[in-house]
Amino acid sequence: MMATEKAFLELEGGERLPCLFNPAQLAISRSNDWTGEALPGRGVPRLRYAGAQPGWMHLELFFDTTHDGSAVTRYTGRILALMDVDPTLPGSDETTSNARPPYVTFHWGDLHSFKAVVADLSMAFTYFASNGTPLRATVALTLRQYEPSQAFGPQNPTSGTPDPHRTHRVRPGETLDRIAATYYGDATSWRRLALANGVQDPLALRAGTVLSIPRADA
């Protein structure tokens, strides 16, 4: 069985921040500027291309440390730090206050994003130990394109991963047979999901777990 690729954020300089769970989806957006002068007594003006805007990438990351009871902030804190100015980056000059946060690149197997800066971050802690230690969190990231890039451009139909798959984040109360029925129309196909994800006990699924959903013909 082929191991599931793990996503990670590559920081400027090469350091990697691992994603404990792969995101369920990614959203990419771009926009172009068009202008047109409205004149009294005339109809709709002809538009003139006025340039392109940087692309945007939106994703949500899930972190869970309930397996060992350690604070989930050891992971989320590193993500939050991507918003901080780093005076050690190339081109920085503290005497002129010329400094910036690092750029990052999102990687997931054969998928590689454009270099981007963290433009917006929203973090929520959703589960705590009895002593108040946060054990589970979600982080919504909005990444803005840092420089020109061919990432997410036209793809050769024969390129990409040889075995594309979907993912599913387990919701409270869900079971493997119910998930199998949703994706395959057959609850007895739960064994396919258990094998693909190394699930030993199909009755002990943990909410928030991200499952790989193999193709029906795989």
Secondary structure by P-SEA (a helix, b strand, c coil): ccccbbbbbbcccbbbbbccccccbbbbbbbbbbbbbbbccccccbbbbccccbbbbbbbbbbbcccccccccaaaaaaaaccccccccccccccccbbbbbbbbbbccccccccccccbbbbbbcccccccccccbbbbbbbcccccccccccccccccccccbbbbbbcccccaaaaaaaccccccaaaaaaaaccccccccccccbbbbbccccc
